[in-house]
C-alpha cells in the first residue's frame, strides 16, 4: 500500500523529517508543503532519495516560491495546490509529519 508522507516542517529545526524517513517504505511518496520546502538541501533527505530510488518526492511550487526556495535536483517534482487532491487519491493512505 503506497503512503503519501506530507512534511510540513524544516528538518533543520524539527525531527519530523527524520521520523518520516525512518518509516518510509519503497513505493511511498513525499510531499513537501509549507516550511517542508526548506528541506531541499537536507543531507538525510538527499541520501534517502539516492539510496531508495522507488520513493517519489513532490513539492508545492507556490510554497517553495513563497520561501525563496528553488530546488536544483531532478528528483524533486513540482506540483500545484490543485494537483494535491489527485496526488492524495493516487495513494492508499497519507500521513502528515509536523
C-alpha positions in Angstrom: 0.0 0.0 0.0 1.5 3.3 -1.1 1.6 6.0 1.5 1.9 9.8 0.9 4.0 11.4 3.5 3.3 15.2 3.9 6.2 17.0 5.5 5.2 20.5 6.8 8.4 21.5 8.8 12.0 22.1 8.1 14.2 19.2 9.1 16.8 21.7 10.3 14.6 22.7 13.3 12.2 19.7 13.7 12.6 15.9 13.8 9.5 15.3 11.7 11.6 14.7 8.5 13.9 12.2 10.3 10.9 10.4 11.7 9.3 10.2 8.3 12.4 8.9 6.6 12.8 6.3 9.4 9.3 5.0 8.5 9.2 5.4 4.7 8.8 2.3 2.5 9.6 1.6 -1.2 6.8 2.9 -3.4 5.9 5.6 -0.9 5.9 9.3 -1.9 6.8 12.5 -0.1 5.1 15.9 -0.5 6.9 18.9 0.9 4.5 21.6 1.9 4.7 24.8 3.9 8.1 25.0 5.6 8.9 21.5 4.5 10.2 23.2 1.3 13.3 24.2 3.3 14.3 20.5 3.1 15.6 20.7 -0.5 19.2 20.6 0.7 18.8 18.4 3.8 21.5 15.8 3.7 19.4 13.0 5.1 16.6 13.6 2.6 19.1 13.6 -0.3 20.8 10.5 0.9 17.4 8.7 1.3 16.3 9.7 -2.2 19.6 8.5 -3.6 19.5 5.1 -1.8 15.8 4.4 -2.2 15.1 5.3 -5.8 11.5 4.0 -5.6 10.5 7.0 -3.5 9.0 9.9 -5.3 9.3 13.4 -3.9 6.9 16.2 -4.8 6.7 19.8 -3.6 4.1 22.5 -3.9 5.7 25.1 -6.2 3.8 28.0 -4.7 5.0 27.1 -1.2 8.6 26.9 -2.4 8.4 30.2 -4.2 6.9 31.9 -1.2 10.0 30.8 0.8 12.5 31.7 -2.0 13.4 28.0 -2.3 14.4 26.7 -5.7 15.4 23.0 -5.9 18.1 22.2 -8.4 17.6 18.5 -8.3 15.7 16.5 -10.9 14.4 14.2 -8.1 12.0 17.0 -6.8 8.8 17.2 -8.8 6.9 20.5 -8.6 3.1 20.4 -8.4 0.4 23.0 -7.8 -2.1 23.2 -5.0 -4.8 21.9 -7.4 -2.8 18.8 -8.1 -2.5 17.8 -4.4 -6.0 16.3 -4.3 -5.2 14.0 -7.3 -1.9 13.0 -5.6 -3.9 12.1 -2.4 -6.2 9.8 -4.4 -3.2 8.2 -6.1 -2.1 6.8 -2.7 -3.8 4.4 -0.4 -3.1 6.4 2.8 -1.5 9.6 3.8 0.2 10.9 7.0 1.2 14.4 7.9 4.5 15.0 9.7 4.6 18.3 11.6 
